[in-house]
Amino acid sequence: MKNKNAFYRSIIASMILFFDLGVSAQESFPVCPTAQISELKSTGIPLSVMDLSSVILIAREARIYAESSEYKIQVEQDFIQPKSSVVCLSSSGPEDLAQFNISLSAPTLLGIAGDKGNDFSVWQFNIIVDGKKVGIWNQFNRTLSAAFKLSSLGSLPGQQVQLYQTNHGQFELIIKSNTKSESRAIVVIFDAVSP
């Protein structure tokens, strides 16, 4: 019975949250600032991910940014009170014709225990905009989690990764990626727990 309950909990945890807003995106959300991603900076102390030892970092919140010549969007995910929200959305054309989707992945648990081994949890963050509907779908990704290595952060072409300690027991991971047509970033705020 325990395995069955765990199975149902995992199904419920990975359900899709889809908001039917019923109004145009421009009427519902503030317009995004002109330069979002290029101005993302932390006031914390820069660290290397490899500097972490014997610490468990658990995600508290994530902020996802995406921008192109056709759109800009910012979404927030709160892990403490599980909830997703759209902070701002801008479209270069008519709002009801805006169609795009964004998919990013980022670690939400970094368990670094030296000789005892490491434990990682990677989540997939998805945003779908279809006219007047905005869908936000975030879930644990078992395949990416199993394959994740600290050394792989920042190894993709066009990807920049920065880790900061913002105060005692709190860290911020900023992952930016750029292509010819789009810029994306995800900022994950972590709380540190002793192993």
C-alpha positions as CSV (number, residue, x, y, z in Angstrom):
1,M,0.0,0.0,0.0
2,K,2.9,2.4,0.8
3,N,4.2,2.0,-2.8
4,K,0.8,2.7,-4.2
5,N,0.4,5.9,-2.2
6,A,3.9,7.1,-3.2
7,F,3.0,6.4,-6.8
8,Y,-0.2,8.5,-6.6
9,R,1.6,11.3,-4.8
10,S,4.2,11.4,-7.6
11,I,1.4,11.6,-10.2
12,I,-0.3,14.4,-8.4
13,A,3.0,16.3,-7.9
14,S,3.6,16.2,-11.7
15,M,0.2,17.4,-12.8
16,I,0.0,20.3,-15.2
17,L,-1.2,23.7,-14.0
18,F,-2.9,25.5,-16.9
19,F,-4.5,29.0,-16.4
20,D,-7.2,30.1,-18.8
21,L,-6.9,33.8,-18.3
22,G,-9.9,34.7,-20.5
23,V,-8.4,38.2,-21.2
24,S,-5.5,39.2,-23.4
25,A,-2.0,38.9,-21.9
26,Q,-1.4,42.7,-22.1
27,E,-4.5,43.4,-20.1
28,S,-3.6,40.9,-17.4
29,F,0.1,41.4,-16.8
30,P,2.5,44.3,-16.5
31,V,4.7,44.9,-19.5
32,C,8.2,43.5,-19.1
33,P,11.1,45.9,-18.7
34,T,13.2,46.7,-21.8
35,A,16.3,44.8,-20.7
36,Q,15.6,42.0,-18.3
37,I,18.2,39.2,-18.8
38,S,21.2,41.4,-19.7
39,E,20.8,43.3,-16.4
40,L,20.5,40.2,-14.2
41,K,23.1,40.5,-11.4
42,S,23.5,39.3,-7.9
43,T,24.8,41.3,-4.9
44,G,26.2,38.2,-3.4
45,I,29.7,36.8,-3.2
46,P,30.6,34.9,-6.4
47,L,31.5,31.2,-5.9
48,S,32.4,28.3,-8.0
49,V,29.9,25.4,-7.9
50,M,33.0,23.2,-7.3
51,D,33.7,25.2,-4.1
52,L,30.7,23.7,-2.4
53,S,31.5,20.9,0.0
54,S,29.3,19.1,2.6
55,V,26.2,21.2,2.0
56,I,22.7,20.6,0.9
57,L,21.1,23.4,-1.1
58,I,17.3,23.2,-1.4
59,A,15.4,25.5,-3.8
60,R,13.1,28.1,-2.2
61,E,12.1,29.9,-5.4
62,A,12.9,30.2,-9.1
63,R,12.5,33.0,-11.5
64,I,12.4,32.2,-15.3
65,Y,13.1,34.9,-17.9
66,A,12.8,34.6,-21.7
67,E,13.0,37.3,-24.4
68,S,13.2,37.5,-28.1
69,S,12.3,40.2,-30.7
70,E,8.7,38.9,-30.5
71,Y,8.1,38.5,-26.7
72,K,9.3,38.9,-23.2
73,I,8.1,36.9,-20.2
74,Q,9.0,36.4,-16.5
75,V,7.5,33.6,-14.4
76,E,8.1,32.8,-10.7
77,Q,7.9,29.4,-9.0
78,D,7.5,29.3,-5.2
79,F,8.6,25.9,-3.8
80,I,7.6,26.6,-0.2
81,Q,4.0,27.4,-1.0
82,P,3.8,25.5,-4.3
83,K,2.6,28.1,-6.8
84,S,3.6,29.5,-10.2
85,S,2.8,33.0,-11.3
86,V,3.4,35.2,-14.3
87,V,5.2,38.5,-13.3
88,C,5.2,40.2,-16.7
89,L,4.4,39.4,-20.3
90,S,5.0,41.5,-23.5
91,S,4.3,40.6,-27.1
92,S,5.4,42.5,-30.2
93,G,2.2,41.6,-32.1
94,P,-1.5,41.4,-31.2
95,E,-1.8,39.7,-27.8
96,D,-4.3,37.2,-28.9
97,L,-1.9,35.9,-31.6
98,A,1.1,35.4,-29.3
99,Q,2.2,31.8,-29.5
100,F,5.4,30.5,-28.0
101,N,6.8,27.9,-25.5
102,I,9.8,27.8,-23.3
103,S,11.5,24.9,-21.6
104,L,14.4,25.2,-19.2
105,S,15.9,22.8,-16.7
106,A,17.8,23.6,-13.5
107,P,18.8,21.9,-10.3
108,T,16.5,22.4,-7.3
109,L,18.5,20.2,-4.9
110,L,22.2,20.1,-4.7
111,G,23.3,17.6,-2.0
112,I,27.1,17.6,-1.9
113,A,28.5,15.2,0.7
114,G,32.1,14.6,-0.5
115,D,33.0,10.9,0.0
116,K,29.4,10.0,0.9
117,G,28.3,10.8,-2.6
118,N,26.1,13.5,-4.1
119,D,22.4,13.8,-4.6
120,F,20.8,16.0,-7.2
121,S,17.2,16.9,-8.2
122,V,16.6,18.6,-11.6
123,W,13.3,20.2,-12.5
124,Q,12.0,21.0,-16.0
125,F,10.3,24.4,-16.2
126,N,7.8,24.9,-19.1
127,I,5.9,28.0,-20.1
128,I,3.3,27.9,-22.9
129,V,1.6,31.0,-24.3
130,D,-1.2,30.5,-26.7
131,G,-3.2,33.7,-27.4
132,K,-5.0,34.5,-24.1
133,K,-3.9,31.3,-22.3
134,V,-0.7,31.0,-20.3
135,G,0.3,27.5,-19.1
136,I,3.0,26.9,-16.5
137,W,4.2,23.3,-16.0
138,N,7.0,22.5,-13.6
139,Q,8.0,19.0,-12.6
140,F,10.9,16.9,-11.3
141,N,12.8,15.2,-14.2
142,R,14.1,11.8,-13.2
143,T,16.2,11.3,-16.3
144,L,18.0,14.7,-16.0
145,S,18.5,14.2,-12.3
146,A,20.1,10.8,-12.8
147,A,22.5,12.2,-15.4
148,F,23.3,15.5,-13.7
149,K,26.9,16.3,-12.7
150,L,28.1,19.5,-11.1
151,S,30.9,19.7,-13.7
152,S,28.2,19.8,-16.5
153,L,26.8,23.2,-15.3
154,G,27.8,25.8,-17.9
155,S,29.2,23.3,-20.3
156,L,26.5,23.8,-23.0
157,P,27.4,26.3,-25.9
158,G,26.1,29.8,-25.1
159,Q,25.4,28.9,-21.5
160,Q,26.7,31.0,-18.5
161,V,26.4,29.8,-14.9
162,Q,27.1,31.9,-11.9
163,L,26.7,30.9,-8.2
164,Y,26.6,33.5,-5.4
165,Q,26.3,33.3,-1.7
166,T,23.8,36.1,-0.9
167,N,23.8,35.8,2.8
168,H,24.5,33.2,5.5
169,G,22.7,30.1,4.5
170,Q,21.4,31.4,1.2
171,F,22.7,30.9,-2.3
172,E,21.6,32.1,-5.8
173,L,22.3,30.2,-9.0
174,I,21.9,32.1,-12.3
175,I,21.9,30.2,-15.5
176,K,21.8,32.2,-18.7
177,S,21.7,30.9,-22.3
178,N,21.6,32.7,-25.6
179,T,20.9,31.7,-29.2
180,K,20.6,34.0,-32.3
181,S,16.9,34.5,-31.7
182,E,16.4,34.2,-28.0
183,S,17.8,34.8,-24.5
184,R,16.7,32.8,-21.5
185,A,17.7,32.8,-17.8
186,I,16.7,31.0,-14.7
187,V,17.5,32.2,-11.2
188,V,17.2,29.7,-8.4
189,I,17.3,30.8,-4.8
190,F,18.5,28.1,-2.4
191,D,18.5,27.7,1.4
192,A,21.5,25.8,2.8
193,V,21.0,22.8,5.1
194,S,23.9,21.0,6.9
195,P,24.2,17.3,5.9
